Amino acid sequence: MILVIDANQFIAAFLRDSAARLVILSDKVKLYSPDWLEDEFNRNEEELASKFSASGKFFETKKILFEFVDIVPFSEYSGYMREASKLTKHNKDMPYFALALY
């Protein structure tokens, strides 16, 4: 199964052992996300580190989870942004819809 994962679900999976983490680590799914997922994560890294339960494993966990998500550059799905804008009211969700259409 191919899925597009948004930053909220990725961060939730990062912060706690959850259903989202099980999906990310599953060999039954192939995950994709817009390239700004990394930017979003890095921009909030200090806050995430403070909330992370096993602080000594923060960077190791980050590395592992990012290995399960293929990051797609904007240039590959940008042609679908107009169509994506018709599918969502929230501009911040448009890249996810565009990537799914791609």
N, C-alpha and C positions, 0 to 999 in steps of 0.2 A: 504494500500500500504506500502511496506517495502522499505526503502531507506537507503543508506550509505551516511552520510554527512561528507564532508571534513572540515578541519580546516578553510580554507578561507571563506566558506559559513557560518560556525558557528560564526566566528568572525564578519563577515559582519552583521549577524543578531543581534549580541550582540551590535554592535556600533550604529546601526540606525534601526528605524522602517522601515522594508523593506519586500519584497516578501519572502526572506529567513526566516525572523522572523515569518511570517504568516504560512509558511510550518512547521517550528519547533513547533509552538503552535497549529497546527491543530490536531484534533482528528481523522483525516482520514489517517494519516501516522504513521508509527512506524519507528523511526530513530535509526541507529546504527553507531558507529564510533570506529576506532581503539583506544586502550588505550592511545596512546601517544597524543591524542587530549588534554587531561587534562594537560599533560606535556608542550605541545606547548603553551597552554593558560596561564598556570602559569609562564612559562619562559618569556612571553611577557606581563605579568599582569601590570607592571608599565606603560609601553607605552600605553596599552589599557585604563588604568584608566585615563591617561592624555587626551585621545581622546573621552572618554565617555561623552555624553552630560549632563547626570544627575548624577554628581559625587557622590552625596549622596546615590544613589541607585545602585552603581556599584556592590557590593557584593550580594545584594538582586537579581538583575537581573541575575547575574552569576549563582546563586543557582537555580533560576527558570528555566533558559534555560538548564542547565545541567540535570535537572530532566526529561526533554523530550527526552534525548538521552541515549540509552543504550551503555555503554562503554564496549567493548569486549577485553579481554586480548589477547595478541599476541599468547599465547599458543593455543588458540582455532582456529585461522586462519592461523597459521604459515605453515601448510601443503600445503597451496595454493599459497605460495609466488613464487615458481618456475613458475607455470602457469600464475600468475599475471605478472611476468616479461616479458612474451611474449605479453602482452596486452597493455603495456605502455612503452614509451621511458624514462620516468622520474622515477628514483628510489624512489623519495619521494611519488609518487602516488601508488606504489606497495601495501602498506598495505590496501588502499581503495579497490583496485581491488581484492586482496586476501580475504578481508572480504566479499565483494559482492559475490565472488564465494563460500565462506563458507556457 
